[in-house]
Amino acid sequence: MPLLAVSGEVRSVVAAFRRFWPYTRGDRRWLLFSGVCAVVAAACEVAAIWLFGVITDKALATRDLDAFWTPALSWLALAVAAGLVSFGGEYTTALAGERFLLRLRDGVFAHIQRMSPDFFDRRRLGDLMARLTDDIEAIEELVASGLVQAVTAAVSVVFFAGAALYVRWDLALVACALVPLFVVTAKVFAARLHAAAARERASNGVMNSIVEEGLANQALVQSYNRQATEASRLHREGRRWMAAKMAEARLTASYGPLIEVLETVCVLVVLGMGAWELSRDRLTLGGLLAFAAYLGYLYPQIQALGRLALTAGEAAAGADRVLQVLNTPPEITDRPSARPRAAGRGRVAFDAVTFGYPGTGRPVLDGLTFRTRPGDLVLVTGPSGSGKSTIAKLLLRFHDPVAGGIRLDGVPIHDLTLHALRASVTLLAQENLLFSATVRDNIAYGRPGASEDDIVAAAKAADAHDFITALPQGYDTPVGQRGRLLSGGQRQRIAIARAMIRDTPVLILDEPTTGLDEAAARRVLTPLRRLMEGRTTILITHDPHLAPRPDQVIDLGAGAASLRAVGDGRADRTGPAAQPTTSR
Ligand SMILES: Nc1ncnc2c1ncn2[C@@H]1O[C@H](COP(=O)(O)OP(=O)(O)OP(=O)(O)O)[C@@H](O)[C@H]1O
């Protein structure tokens, strides 16, 4: 922003500009077109003011009506032309701005989707959502429409100042001598506004989180009678947000009047000098009026530049928050040499895998080794917190082991692209979430483009077809937020159908009967067994009934992995602290 000297928030604005400018690619010609429109509109205004001076001197002062028509009609033509280019400029600015926003939101969302689930577990969803919506809009105000407004204001300043200089350079210099006052005022205000906006943005994120968490957990809130607590949490944060908003309002509200007083001082000084010149016959009345009109147009443009500096300060606060996300690299990425290999038959091998969650200092898995044949059933047991689900997260590469390696069909999993790896493994998690869509959409989520016959066949195999057809709209019934309009057992059977249609060689079942009562758990057993048929299955469970005849048992008891190979003894080794036990 031209009105700001180099300072903290200018660096922030420049950094944001540099980082986000590439997102304007494809729309720069529209931005350029908007800029050209702004120049033409400003030129039309300058010419119109000149015509106003001509009318005053040639028609009004001389009372000559004949001299009125030509400049008046020219003025009208200029007004129409200015109107048309203004429309074109504003429309293309909006178009470029909205397309910029679309691209930026897509880019940030794509980046966020590459983060491992741990990233989300450590952050508040509502805050991330605020970054993806409000904060991104603030950036648009800086980079796309902000830029066009800055160019418009800057060009207008040059034109009006040039015209004023042309009419009376000495008066114009006096008028311009007061401009630094505007600059200093804008700078002081922008710095303070940046700080207030940063508080406001952060508070907005927290408020969003409180609303999101409160609404997502309404059943818990109501059953624990905690409505008042939730309301007061929101109220407290709302007050903080209000205080920051009021600080912003105080600054913007006092900036306008202050600038107006400065402007009035400038205009009065110039008019005083003009009156002096007029009395000495060194200036015509039309000349003075045109000169005053140029100033009347010039100062608001300087004001607009100042205001843009304030907006830029606010936008930079939003940009900082988006940059925090964009500058966090995904923990797990494809190696350049990773290949999108086709899925094999599902041989899984863990070789001396050691892993601990970052910042916990203690390994959850310590030298875990096991191997499966295609189609094997591996039962993983152990007390709560012993690392059973961690095995699933490592196989899906939500995290990478600290030591040791994991192979799928003989290929180290980090030599596969994440897409290829995950296309070979299906996870049926403890808490099976459905999307807020229809039953059909939720099943088809397992394989986009699945045919109606495939969907029905998967639902039948999951023993879900009967209850689905009994629903009011059958396969078109909406399942509600997170599938909450269905029972736990029904949700689970739809999740089984979804896994069924995905049809991958490796399957991970993480406590698939958690949260189901005995009858519901029994009902999912048959479809679960159907799902496991012919796939390498890693079954994490406390319930041995789920897998009466496993090929291997991994017992992650009390910090030590004990591995029991059932059959041909493919279990090679256990964690260092454990002794392998082979049974049967
Ligand atoms: N994202 C994480 N960050 C830090 N620690 C974690 C994370 N996820 C799990 N842990 C810790 O790692 C340990 C193993 O967790 P894991 O979920 O694998 O246990 P589990 O055996 O599946 O437990 P449960 O039977 O209760 O589901 C736990 O002590 C847990 O606190």
The ligand as an SDF file (V2000), in Angstrom:
LIG
                    3D

 31 33  0  0  0  0  0  0  0  0999 V2000
   -2.9380  -38.9790   17.9240 N   0  0  0  0  0  0  0  0  0  0  0  0
   -2.3490  -39.3660   19.0660 C   0  0  0  0  0  0  0  0  0  0  0  0
   -1.4340  -38.5750   19.6450 N   0  0  0  0  0  0  0  0  0  0  0  0
   -0.8230  -38.9590   20.8000 C   0  0  0  0  0  0  0  0  0  0  0  0
   -1.0520  -40.1140   21.4180 N   0  0  0  0  0  0  0  0  0  0  0  0
   -1.9590  -40.9490   20.8930 C   0  0  0  0  0  0  0  0  0  0  0  0
   -2.6530  -40.6190   19.6870 C   0  0  0  0  0  0  0  0  0  0  0  0
   -3.4890  -41.6310   19.3860 N   0  0  0  0  0  0  0  0  0  0  0  0
   -3.3200  -42.5510   20.3600 C   0  0  0  0  0  0  0  0  0  0  0  0
   -2.4040  -42.1460   21.2510 N   0  0  0  0  0  0  0  0  0  0  0  0
   -1.9230  -42.8920   22.4070 C   0  0  0  0  0  0  0  0  0  0  0  0
   -1.3280  -44.0780   21.9360 O   0  0  0  0  0  0  0  0  0  0  0  0
   -1.6680  -45.1760   22.7400 C   0  0  0  0  0  0  0  0  0  0  0  0
   -2.2430  -46.2930   21.8930 C   0  0  0  0  0  0  0  0  0  0  0  0
   -3.4650  -45.8540   21.3270 O   0  0  0  0  0  0  0  0  0  0  0  0
   -4.3870  -46.8410   20.4770 P   0  0  0  0  0  0  0  0  0  0  0  0
   -5.5710  -46.0500   20.0300 O   0  0  0  0  0  0  0  0  0  0  0  0
   -3.5720  -47.5110   19.4490 O   0  0  0  0  0  0  0  0  0  0  0  0
   -4.8190  -47.9000   21.5960 O   0  0  0  0  0  0  0  0  0  0  0  0
   -5.8060  -49.1170   21.4970 P   0  0  0  0  0  0  0  0  0  0  0  0
   -5.0520  -50.3170   21.9610 O   0  0  0  0  0  0  0  0  0  0  0  0
   -6.4400  -49.1990   20.1640 O   0  0  0  0  0  0  0  0  0  0  0  0
   -6.8920  -48.6920   22.5940 O   0  0  0  0  0  0  0  0  0  0  0  0
   -8.4610  -49.0080   22.6800 P   0  0  0  0  0  0  0  0  0  0  0  0
   -8.6200  -50.4920   22.8750 O   0  0  0  0  0  0  0  0  0  0  0  0
   -8.8650  -48.2730   23.9050 O   0  0  0  0  0  0  0  0  0  0  0  0
   -9.0720  -48.4900   21.4290 O   0  0  0  0  0  0  0  0  0  0  0  0
   -2.6090  -44.6370   23.7980 C   0  0  0  0  0  0  0  0  0  0  0  0
   -1.8640  -44.5200   24.9900 O   0  0  0  0  0  0  0  0  0  0  0  0
   -3.0610  -43.3020   23.3120 C   0  0  0  0  0  0  0  0  0  0  0  0
   -3.1980  -42.4130   24.3730 O   0  0  0  0  0  0  0  0  0  0  0  0
  1  2  1  0
  2  3  1  0
  2  7  2  0
  3  4  2  0
  4  5  1  0
  5  6  2  0
  6  7  1  0
  6 10  1  0
  7  8  1  0
  8  9  2  0
  9 10  1  0
 10 11  1  0
 11 12  1  0
 11 30  1  0
 12 13  1  0
 13 14  1  0
 13 28  1  0
 14 15  1  0
 15 16  1  0
 16 17  2  0
 16 18  1  0
 16 19  1  0
 19 20  1  0
 20 21  2  0
 20 22  1  0
 20 23  1  0
 23 24  1  0
 24 25  2  0
 24 26  1  0
 24 27  1  0
 28 29  1  0
 28 30  1  0
 30 31  1  0
M  END
$$$$
